[in-house]
Amino acid sequence: MRAAVLTGFRQELTVGTTADPACPSDGVVIRVLASGICRSDWHCWTGADPDVSLPHIPGHEYCGEIVEIGPEVRSWSVGDRVIAPFILACGRCADCSAGHQTICSTQVLPGFTVNGSFAEYVAAPHADANLSRLPDDLDPAVAAALGCRVTTAWHALTGRAALKAGEWLAVFGGGGIGISALLLGRAIGARVAVVDVVPAKLDYAKSLGADAVFDARSGNAPEAIRTLTGGGADVAVEALGIAETTRAALGSLRKLGRMVQVGMPTGPHATMEIPMDQLYADQLAIYGTRGMPSWRYPSLLSLVSAGHVDFAPLVTRRVKLSDVTTELAAFDGPAAPGVAVITEF
């Protein structure tokens, strides 16, 4: 198969022919129809993710068609079109049985702990516990973009912070996660403010229905949100994984507000100083989140199928497999608005 292989951190991925993946006994092999390119893939490319061993095929946002099934698979057949979360849980342990698949101790992460979807084919173990059927009317490029950003934002808003209609949501970071949170927040019925430092991203957020946007370079964004909302946002989403925006997200909240740490803190941001006095005095709640359990897919896909939210604007670039390194390197600076998805392998 053709694949983009990482052989050195921050180096050009080698696009060429490599061995097809072996089919797990409880899993499937999927012909990739589309694969998103995510900031988490950038962490892999830079060497910031300790799970990655070289050589390695990144990529964790994908959808496709099953071409091979293992002998233990009962729910799927060759030819089925499927989508999967980036955390493939075992489906059998106590945490999985309780619905907490994202903390499964034996989880498999294509693109991180095993080879991923920057390739023509990807293996997905634990298929019966993780795969969801891809709706016929859902564009594969849009479906691939759901695989990390949208699913993570959906779980953050509904499974962690319990965002409600009529509440104010403050989103810090106008990338894929942030724009997904904006679109989902509006679908839930919340009012949404987006904060970034890139004017094009703020314009993009405004065009997608943000009630307000703030450029963090030109003023005190948390204070502006508190003024706009008459006391602060009910929920804040931190979508970058850096200390500055985490503190700003906390600073934007009203008393009894909830903040969800969605951005992945790595490197110098793995340990942060936060205003614990504010957390104490205002009785705030901080939630960590990572991915989405597979059982939440039907509620998200039904929201899409019913026309309550349109993620098509999220996909702004359809690229070739050979374009992967350029897209990853773009995350070193202020990336362009929207999401890049590989549609040509």
Buried (B, 14 or more C-beta within 10 A) or exposed (E): BBBBBBEEBEEBBBBEEBEBBEBBEBBBBBBBBBBBBBBBBBBBBBBBBEEBEEEBBBBBBBBBBBBBBBEEBEEBEEEBBBBBBBBBBBBEBEBBEEEBBBBBEEBBBBBBBBBBBBBBBBBBBBBBBBBBBBBEEBBBBBBBBBBBBBBBBBBBBBBBBEBEEEBBBBBBBBBBBBBBBBBBBBBBEBBBBBBBBBEBBBBBBBEBEBBBBBBBEEEBBBBBBBEBBEBBBBBBBBBBBBBEBBBBBBBBBBEEBBBBBBBBBBEEBEEBEBEEEBBEEBEBBBBEBBBBBBBBBEEBBEBBEEEEBEBEBBBBBBBEBBBBBEBBBBBEEBBBBBBBBBBEB
